[in-house]
């Protein structure tokens, strides 16, 4: 692996921006300081005028392998992630088959070790009947347990309250939850189906996947976590009402109940359904502008700890369907950092806060070993960005297997120029170097 010297970078790290050099050797950050040119490097990158960030850690993606590879693969989506400055991902268990046994979990790790350009971890999925398998999960090797407390595929909806009690009381793993109260959603669907049949207007999606359904489930999860002292991370918060469940004063390292915001809930609102249609159909739904603004404020004031994507690709043909037939989810991982940097250009968020929420906090929350920060002795997971180079999202520069993006036509005012994964320059100025694969994330017990 090449030794690398990055010179004159504006390093955004731990609440500061400092112009300095970074020397990388054997995959790790060996030295940070000024005038490191005396150190002999096989590769020198002049980063004058550019910003060096820790690589983003996306704690919620769906890369669709195994079983759904007509939509996406670990190989294609990891490449797209790296092109977007995401150096590590944590992938969800609702593949086919569902990742609900140790053997199936390790099968995914094997695929990633052979094919993923980014670093990786995979959640173990909970069901109504796999508690004994959950107890076998090694918390130093696996990022967490995923519970769908809302509708999902296969056997992954966990709706038995006794089972939920048992899971929350019997593991010290981090529990990540999708929170929507399924009976409430089903009742809402019936109302709109009675009125419109199969072709319910997409604008009613946030009323079907309602604020009440989200809050009922999120509050249940929080109550279970408090009762049993469990580590709970609620994914993709979509409503202002849910924010009352979270604290904004506690240090993250001391929090046992945390929350995540996703790019689409920060960017879009229900006003966008008329133009975007089912392309922005997600579960939980994109809701009102006031919900979006409240979520953004919660990111800034500390109630929401992490920003991720919930990257969940489907083919364009699948999305171009009537309401009930069009699947929920969309591809985001290639453009999440550019979207956040666009918020920076708009004066809505600082670079330091972007790094805190998308790099530092996922590492701290999931107790990832030696990643998420620009520190000597840490793995060199880094992304170099030019804040003054524009890039329009077009089909020709989209790397997702599905070939589309909800951001198509957006002209971002920043561009990712280099992505370094575990000390390897995996992406540089539009080109990939796939000679070295990403590594399995490790966690502190």
Secondary structure, DSSP 8 states (H G I E B T S, - for coil): ---EEEEEEEEEETTEEEEEEEEEETTEEEEEES--TTS--SEEEE-TT-EEEE-EEEEEEE--TTT-TTT--HHHHHHHHHHTTEEEEEE-S-SSS-S-SHHHHHHHHHHHHHH-SSEEEE-EE--TT-HHHHTT--TTT---EEEEES--STT-B---HHHHHHHHHH--S-EEEEE--HHHHHHHHHHHHHHHTT---GGGHHHHS-HHHHHHHHHHHHHHHHHHT--EEE-----SGGGGGS-SSS-GGG-SEEEEEEHHHHH--GGGHHHHGGGG--SS----HHHHHHHHHHHHHTSS-EEE--EE---HHHHSS-TTTS-S----TTTHHHHHHHHHHTTSS-HHHHHIIIIIHHHHHTTBTT-SS--TTSB--EEEEETT--EE--GGG--STT---TTTT-EES-EEEEEEETTEEEEETTEE--SS---B--B--
